Amino acid sequence: MKPLREQSYLILLALAPEPLYGYGIIAAVHELSDERIRLGAGTLYGALDRLATDGLLATDHEEVVDGRFRRYYRLTGAGRRVLITETQRLAQLARRATGRLGIPPFATTRAGR
């Protein structure tokens, strides 16, 4: 399997604990990325369509709240497996990077200092 794009990885990670609807996913990705990534609706729904086509997520349920339609998405079993595999790959890459840089694993430092 080829590595996930960062946005796809973060969308799947956002859905790991519970089903979310569009705005909830956008907010979770923003938080998970330390506010680096702010998904627009078009980008989000394009990614959701691709991930659903790949069998990594599915519609959980739909509801109307204050007259607005919400579709909730959840990880599938395949999506959870892909997310775990990608998380392990990234952790291994981080271990290699810290070794090459000669810094303690997962040290919190500012780049260039």
C-alpha positions as CSV (number, residue, x, y, z in Angstrom):
1,M,0.0,0.0,0.0
2,K,1.3,3.4,-0.8
3,P,1.5,6.1,1.9
4,L,-1.5,8.2,2.6
5,R,-1.5,11.9,1.8
6,E,-1.3,13.9,5.0
7,Q,-4.8,15.2,4.7
8,S,-6.2,11.7,4.1
9,Y,-4.3,10.4,7.1
10,L,-5.6,13.2,9.3
11,I,-9.2,12.7,8.2
12,L,-9.0,9.0,9.1
13,L,-7.3,9.8,12.4
14,A,-10.1,12.3,13.1
15,L,-12.6,9.5,12.7
16,A,-10.8,7.0,14.8
17,P,-12.6,7.7,18.1
18,E,-16.1,8.3,16.8
19,P,-18.2,9.2,13.7
20,L,-18.1,12.9,12.7
21,Y,-19.9,15.1,10.2
22,G,-18.2,17.6,7.9
23,Y,-17.6,20.5,10.2
24,G,-16.5,18.1,13.0
25,I,-13.9,16.5,10.7
26,I,-12.6,20.0,9.6
27,A,-12.2,21.1,13.3
28,A,-10.5,17.8,14.3
29,V,-8.1,17.9,11.4
30,H,-7.3,21.6,12.3
31,E,-6.6,20.6,15.9
32,L,-4.6,17.4,15.0
33,S,-2.4,19.3,12.6
34,D,-1.6,21.9,15.3
35,E,-3.7,24.4,13.3
36,R,-1.5,24.0,10.1
37,I,-4.2,22.5,8.0
38,R,-7.6,24.1,7.4
39,L,-9.6,22.0,5.1
40,G,-12.1,23.7,2.8
41,A,-15.5,22.0,2.1
42,G,-14.5,21.1,-1.4
43,T,-11.2,19.6,-0.4
44,L,-12.9,17.7,2.5
45,Y,-15.8,16.2,0.5
46,G,-13.5,15.3,-2.4
47,A,-11.2,13.4,0.0
48,L,-14.2,11.8,1.8
49,D,-15.5,10.5,-1.6
50,R,-12.0,9.1,-2.5
51,L,-11.7,7.4,0.9
52,A,-15.2,6.0,0.7
53,T,-14.5,4.7,-2.8
54,D,-11.3,3.0,-1.4
55,G,-13.4,1.4,1.3
56,L,-11.7,3.2,4.2
57,L,-14.7,5.1,5.5
58,A,-18.5,4.8,5.2
59,T,-21.6,6.8,6.1
60,D,-22.6,6.1,9.6
61,H,-25.9,8.0,9.9
62,E,-27.6,11.2,8.8
63,E,-29.6,13.7,10.7
64,V,-31.1,17.2,10.4
65,V,-30.1,19.7,13.1
66,D,-31.6,23.2,13.1
67,G,-32.8,22.6,9.6
68,R,-29.3,21.6,8.4
69,F,-28.5,18.2,7.0
70,R,-25.5,16.4,8.6
71,R,-24.0,13.2,7.3
72,Y,-21.7,11.4,9.7
73,Y,-18.8,9.3,8.6
74,R,-17.0,6.4,10.3
75,L,-13.9,4.3,9.7
76,T,-14.4,0.9,8.3
77,G,-12.4,-2.1,9.4
78,A,-10.1,-1.6,6.4
79,G,-9.8,2.1,7.2
80,R,-8.7,1.3,10.8
81,R,-6.1,-1.2,9.5
82,V,-4.7,1.3,7.0
83,L,-4.6,4.0,9.7
84,I,-2.7,1.7,12.0
85,T,-0.3,0.6,9.3
86,E,0.4,4.3,8.3
87,T,0.8,5.3,11.9
88,Q,3.4,2.6,12.4
89,R,5.2,3.7,9.2
90,L,5.3,7.3,10.3
91,A,6.5,6.3,13.8
92,Q,9.3,4.2,12.3
93,L,10.3,7.2,10.0
94,A,10.3,9.5,13.0
95,R,12.6,7.1,14.9
96,R,15.0,7.0,11.9
97,A,15.0,10.8,11.5
98,T,15.7,11.4,15.2
99,G,18.6,8.9,15.0
100,R,20.1,10.6,11.9
101,L,19.7,14.0,13.5
102,G,21.3,12.8,16.8
103,I,18.4,14.1,18.9
104,P,16.4,12.3,21.6
105,P,13.3,10.6,20.2
106,F,10.3,12.9,20.1
107,A,12.2,15.7,21.7
108,T,10.4,19.0,21.6
109,T,12.7,21.5,20.0
110,R,12.4,24.4,17.7
111,A,13.8,23.8,14.2
112,G,17.2,25.4,13.6
113,R,18.0,25.9,17.3
